[in-house]
Amino acid sequence: MAAALPTLEPETALAREVAGPVAGVDEAGRGPWAGPVVAAAVILDPARLPAGITDSKQLSKARRESLYPAILAAAEVGIGWASAAEIDALNILQATYLAMQRAIAALPRAPGAALVDGNRAPPLPCPCRTLIKGDALSLSIAAASIVAKVSRDREMTRLAAEHPAYGWERNAGYGTAEHQAALARFGPTAHHRRSFAPIRALLAQEAAD
């Protein structure tokens, strides 16, 4: 049996408790070895919902790419980034929170509350409620997951043009065999997360040689 699609019920319930719209918030890119972590905040218009929005992980790349402009055209969207250098300086969790703060700040208007995927509430400038597996339950979180994923994939493709050996247009910075082989041959770039264990180990080995 097919999984149920996300709905606006979580947003509607939260909206009854606050003044102002509810933004769904999600991130992409916590696990890769290279590139930024990206967050998106989305306020959906119930009268203009693009068809087919669901958890980005359940969608093909082509379907995400087609939904991305539809969401931007029909919703209020904010996108926030935290760079590899900020990830190294802060740690990945705090950098993710920073990206979420920037996504909220980039919205056209301040939300009355944020509905955030996961079980940890980031420090945001508005009330925040977490929702485990929110990208499968909440339409606005699902929309945010699509926007964050497509935005990050496009950035990794752009960076791949500058550093073609690592295959980032295919692996998005994750530690694939192709990526590992390029790291062993060419070493890390400025876009690698030096605080992550595989990159840290590689740098320590280089220093020891």
C-alpha positions in Angstrom: 0.0 0.0 0.0 1.3 3.4 -0.9 2.4 5.7 1.9 0.0 8.5 2.8 1.0 11.9 1.3 1.7 14.8 3.6 -1.1 17.3 4.4 -1.6 20.8 5.8 -3.0 19.4 9.0 0.1 20.0 11.1 0.4 23.6 9.9 -3.4 24.3 10.4 -3.2 23.0 14.0 -0.2 25.2 14.8 -1.7 28.2 13.1 -4.6 28.2 15.5 -2.1 28.9 18.4 -0.1 31.7 16.8 -0.5 35.0 15.1 0.8 34.9 11.5 1.6 32.2 9.0 3.3 28.9 9.7 6.6 28.1 7.8 7.7 24.6 7.2 11.5 24.2 7.6 13.9 21.5 6.5 17.5 21.0 5.5 19.7 19.2 3.1 23.3 18.2 3.3 24.1 17.3 6.9 26.0 14.1 5.9 28.2 15.0 3.0 31.9 15.4 3.3 32.0 18.6 1.1 29.8 21.6 0.4 27.4 23.7 2.4 24.4 22.6 4.5 21.2 24.3 3.1 17.9 25.0 4.7 14.6 26.2 3.3 11.6 27.8 4.9 8.3 27.6 3.0 4.9 29.3 3.7 2.3 27.6 1.5 -0.8 29.2 0.1 -3.6 26.6 0.7 -5.3 27.9 -2.5 -2.2 27.4 -4.7 -0.7 24.0 -3.7 1.5 22.5 -6.4 0.4 18.9 -7.0 2.7 16.1 -6.0 4.6 17.6 -3.1 6.0 15.0 -0.8 9.3 14.1 1.0 12.1 15.0 -1.4 13.7 11.6 -0.7 10.7 9.9 -2.2 11.0 11.8 -5.5 13.1 11.4 -8.5 15.6 14.1 -9.4 13.5 15.1 -12.4 10.4 15.4 -10.3 12.2 17.5 -7.7 13.5 19.8 -10.4 9.9 20.2 -11.8 8.4 20.9 -8.4 11.1 23.4 -7.4 10.0 26.3 -9.7 6.3 25.5 -9.0 6.9 25.9 -5.2 8.8 29.1 -5.7 6.0 30.5 -7.9 3.2 29.5 -5.6 4.6 29.9 -2.1 6.7 32.3 0.1 10.2 30.8 0.3 13.4 31.6 2.1 16.7 29.7 1.6 19.7 29.8 4.0 23.2 28.4 3.7 26.0 27.6 6.0 29.4 27.0 4.4 31.9 24.2 4.9 34.1 26.7 6.9 31.1 27.6 9.1 30.4 23.9 9.6 34.0 23.4 10.7 33.8 26.4 13.0 30.5 25.6 14.6 29.9 21.9 14.1 27.3 20.5 11.8 24.3 20.8 14.2 24.9 24.4 15.0 25.7 25.2 11.3 22.3 23.6 10.4 20.6 25.8 12.9 22.4 28.8 11.4 21.2 27.8 7.9 17.6 27.5 9.3 17.8 31.0 10.9 19.0 32.4 7.6 16.2 30.7 5.8 13.6 32.2 8.1 15.2 35.6 7.8 15.0 35.3 4.0 11.2 34.8 3.9 9.2 37.8 2.5 7.5 38.1 5.9 8.1 36.9 9.4 6.2 33.7 10.2 4.1 33.3 13.3 5.7 30.0 13.9 8.0 27.4 12.3 7.3 23.7 11.9 10.7 22.0 11.8 11.5 18.5 10.6 13.1 16.3 13.3 13.1 16.3 17.1 15.4 19.1 18.0 14.1 22.7 18.0 16.6 25.2 16.5 16.9 28.6 18.1 14.7 30.6 15.7 13.3 34.2 16.0 9.7 32.7 16.1 8.0 30.0 18.1 9.1 26.5 16.8 7.5 23.1 16.9 9.4 20.0 15.8 7.7 17.1 13.9 9.5 13.8 13.6 9.3 12.6 10.0 7.8 15.9 9.2 8.7 15.8 5.6 6.3 12.8 5.2 3.5 14.5 7.3 3.6 18.2 6.6 3.2 19.7 3.1 5.2 22.8 4.0 8.1 20.8 5.4 8.0 18.5 2.4 8.1 21.6 0.1 11.0 22.9 2.2 12.8 19.6 1.8 12.5 19.8 -2.0 13.7 23.4 -2.1 16.6 22.7 0.1 17.6 19.5 -1.8 17.4 21.1 -5.2 19.2 24.3 -4.1 22.1 22.2 -2.6 22.3 19.8 -5.6 22.6 22.8 -8.0 25.3 24.4 -5.8 27.3 21.1 -5.8 27.0 20.9 -9.6 28.3 24.4 -9.8 31.2 23.6 -7.5 31.9 20.4 -9.5 32.7 22.6 -12.5 35.5 24.2 -10.5 36.7 20.8 -9.0 35.7 18.2 -11.6 37.7 15.3 -10.1 35.4 14.6 -7.2 32.1 13.9 -9.0 30.1 16.3 -6.9 27.5 16.6 -9.7 26.8 12.9 -9.1 27.5 12.3 -5.4 26.6 15.8 -4.0 29.7 15.6 -1.8 28.8 12.3 -0.1 31.7 9.9 0.6 31.2 7.7 -2.4 34.0 5.5 -3.8 34.6 8.1 -6.6 34.9 10.9 -4.1 37.2 8.9 -1.8 39.5 8.0 -4.8 39.7 11.7 -5.8 40.5 12.7 -2.2 43.3 10.2 -2.0 44.8 11.5 -5.3 44.2 15.2 -5.0 43.5 15.9 -1.4 40.7 18.1 0.0 39.5 21.4 -1.4 38.4 24.5 0.3 34.9 23.1 0.2 35.6 20.0 2.2 34.5 19.8 5.8 37.8 19.4 7.6 36.1 18.7 10.9 34.5 15.5 9.5 36.4 12.4 10.5 37.4 11.1 7.0 38.8 14.5 6.0 40.4 15.1 9.3 42.2 11.7 9.0 43.4 12.5 5.5 44.8 15.8 6.7 46.5 14.1 9.6 48.1 11.5 7.3 49.3 14.3 4.9 50.9 16.1 7.9 52.6 12.9 9.0 54.1 12.1 5.6 
